[in-house]
Amino acid sequence: MAGGHILLESVPGLAKTTAAQTLASAVSGSFHRIQCTPDLMPNDIVGTQIYNYGTGEFTTQLGPVHANLVLLDEINRSSAKTQSAMLEAMQERQTSIGGTIYPLPKPFMVLATQNPIEEEGTYVLPEAQMDRFLLKEVLTYPKPTQEVEILSGIAAGTLHAPIEKSPISLEQVEILQDLTRRVYVDMSIKQYIVALINTTRGGGPRPLPGFTDHVRVGASPRGGIALLQVAQAVALQEGRSYVVPDDVKVLRHAVLRHRLVRTYDALAKNVAPEALIDAVFAAVPTP
């Protein structure tokens, strides 16, 4: 609804890929999966030009990124060079091949999965690319009761049952996105969001003492835009045509956890980004 991209992170085996495929089956339109590996090249994602010996001309072959929903599976197993190939597609909704610009289909969404950087054979995502994800969700192990349900579903053969309802159409998705953009945001809410973002940079109306000892780089203006867009989507889901402060708070961790670059001292002390985000929201007065 907010028209952004999502990053899912967890250790292997927590159904990140299955969740992405389920979302793809719930929405009509084209779906491409890209399995990221260390030898994956940028042209394998974006596309390339192929020389035709018969005509003596180059023909353009579009890459798998040209789809409505793109799954980048285990994105941090590819090199930084390959990861950076997605920057233009994620931000500009277009690709450049041989000097020609090719618009991506609408709507367009990237759903990426990654393992924690402590896992062997992974690369750290560039900060510029991390900032282009609207949300970053961290999946944890299910509760014992939930694991029992999973085992029961496996035994009954219902865990991988297809979705019975007809998928939502692309036109309906675009209507929802348009309705989300129309949700009213008062000036006081906008000022509240700006104050939150400035506080992550060590400023704001009530600067947190010692905050810069834990955060090297705060959220960019894109982080404020993300808070605004997500708050509008939450308000629409709640059946309101306007945003209230609680809408900004609901998904604060998912919106900001990947936008705060922690210092080495904070990493050594294992200071969680969620704790830093909660401190920011506690310091800024709610309108």
N, C-alpha and C positions, 0 to 999 in steps of 0.2 A: 504493500500500500504506500509506503514511503518512497519507493522507487530506488532503493539502495542495494548494496551488496552485503553479503553475510559471510563471516569467517567462523568456522566451527573448529574448536581445538579440544583434543582429548587424547589419552593414550589409546593404542590400537584396541579394537574390539568393542567399542561402545556405539556402534551403528551410525557413525557419522555419514558414511556413504549411503547407507540404507535410508536415512532421514532425507538426504538430498534427492535420492531417486523417488521417494514417496511424494515429495513436494512436486517434482517434475511430472509425475503421473496425475497429480491433482489439477494441473494447469495444462490446457491445450497449447499447442505451439511446438516449435522445434526445440529439441534438447540434445546437447552434445556433452559427452564426458571426455575429459582430458586427464589421462593418468600421468602425473608428473614424475619424471625420473631424472637422474643426474645428466643423462645424455640428451634430454629433450632440448630442442633448439627453438629460438623465437619464431622461425618460419613455420615450425610445426603447429604453432598456435594461431598466428596471425594470418598466414598464407604466404604465397610466393609467386614468382613469375617463372613460367616454364617455356623454354624455347621450342617452337614447333618447326622441325626441319622441313616439313612439307610446304609450309607457307612462308617460312623465313621470318616469322614474327613471334613475339612473346605473347603468351596467353596467361591470364591471371587465374590462379587457383585459390579461392578463398579458404581460409583455415577454419577449424572447428569453433573458433570464437564467434563466428557469425551464426548465432542461434539466439532464441529468446531466453533460454536458461542454459547456462554453461556451468558444469561441475568441474572444478579444478581439484582433483583428488590428490591429497598429500602434496599440496603446493610447495611446502618447504623442503621437499626432496629434490626440487629442481634448482639450478644455479641462479644466482642473483641476476645474471644477464637475461635468462629466460623469464624470470619473474617480472623483470622490468618491462618486458614486451606487452604486459597486460595493462600498463599504466594508461596509455592513450585510450584503449578500449573501455576501461572502467570509468574514466573521467569524461572523455569527449564523446563517448558512444560512437566511435569510428575507428577505422584502421587505415594506415598508409602503406600501400604496396607499390613499389616502383614509381613513387611520386604521385600516385593517384589515391584520392581519398574515397573510402568505401564506407558508407553509413551502416551501422549495425541495425538489426531489426528492432522494432518497438512492440512491446516493452522488452528491455534487456536487463538481465540480472546475472551476476556471478555468485555462485555458492561454492566457497572453497573450504577444504578441510586440511587440517595440519596436525602433526604430532608435536608434543612439547619439544623445545629446542634441545632438551637434554638427551633426547633419543638419538641413537647412532645414525649417521648418514643424513642429518637434516641441516638446513641452512637457515640463517636468520633472515626473515623477510625485510626488505628495505623499508625504512620509516615512511617514505613517500607512498609506498603501496599500502602499508598498514592503514594509513590515514584515509585511504579511499574506500575502506570498508565501513559501511554505515554501522554495523554491529559486529561485535566479536563475542560469541557465546562459548563458555568453557563447560564442557560436559563432564559430569562426575559419575562415579559408579552408582548403579541403581541400588535402591534399598532392598533388603532381603525379601520383602513381600513382593516387590516388583520383579526380582529375579525368579521367584517362584512362578509368577504369571508368565514370564518369558519361557520358562521350561514347559509350562502347561500348554502355551501356544505352539511351541515346537512339536510337542507330542500330539496335539490335535490337528496339526497342519494348518493352523489359522494365522500363524505369525506373518507369513508372506502372502496372505490372501490379497487379491487385487481390490482396488477401490471400487465399490459398487456404484457410487453416485457418478454421474457424468462430470467430467472435468470442467472447471471454470474456463470460459472462453477468453481470448486475448482482449476482446472488446470490453468484457466485464472488468478485466484487470485495469485497463486504461481508464474506465469510468471510476473505479475505486481510487486510483491514483489522482484523478482530477478532483474528486470529492475531498480527498485528503488535503490537497493544496488549497482548497477553498475554506478549510476550517479557520475560524477567526482567531487571531493571536493578538491580545491586547499589548499596548506599548509597555506596560509594567512587566509582562511576562518576557518580552524581548530584553528589557533591561536586566531582568533577573538572570536570564541565560548568559548575557554578556558578563555580568558580575561573576557568575560561576566560572566561566572560561578564563577570565582575568585572574581569578584566585588560583587556578591551576598553574599560572605563570609566576606566582609569587606576589601578585598585586591584588586588585579588587578592593571593595569597600572595607573589608576586614582581613588584611593579610595575615596568613598563618605563620607564627614564628617558627623558624627552622624548616619551613616547607621546602625551600630550595635545596636543603641538605639531602632531601630524598628524591626530588624531581629535578632532573637536568633540563628537560624540555617539556613545557606544558602543552595543552591542547591548542591547536591552530583554529583560525576562524571556521574551518571546515567542521570542527567539532561542535561549534555553536550552531551551525546550520543543521548538523545531524540531530542535536538535541531538539531543535525546533521541529524538524520533519517527523521525528519519532513521536514527539508530544502530540502533533496533529493527528497522526495515525492512531495513537492510543485514545484520544478524545473521540474520534470517529467510531472506534470500536465500542466505546462506552455509550454511544448514541447521542453525543453532544456535538454542537456546531461551533464550539469555542473551547479553548485550552485553559485548564486550571493548573496551578503550580504542581499538584500531585502528578499530572500527566508528564511533567518534565522529570520527575523523580523515579517513576516506575522502572524504566530501563536505563538508569544512569550508569550502572556498571557495564552493561553491554555496549553502550555508546562510547564510553570514555576509557575503559581499561586498556585499550591498545593504543591510545593517543598520548599517554603519559610515559615519557622516557625516564625511567628511574636511574638514579646515580649508582655508581659501583658500591657505595656504602649501603644504600638501600637494598641492593641485590644481595650483598653479603649478609645483611641482617634479616633477609627474607621478608621485607616490608611489602605486603600485598597491595597491588594497585587499588583494589576495592576499598581497603582501609583509608587510603589517601583520598579517594573520591568521596567517601562518607564524611571525612573531615572537612572537605571543601563545602559540601552541602550543609553541614552543620554550622559552618561559619557564616554563610551568606544568609541574610534575613529573607524569609519567604514573604512575597508580596500578599 
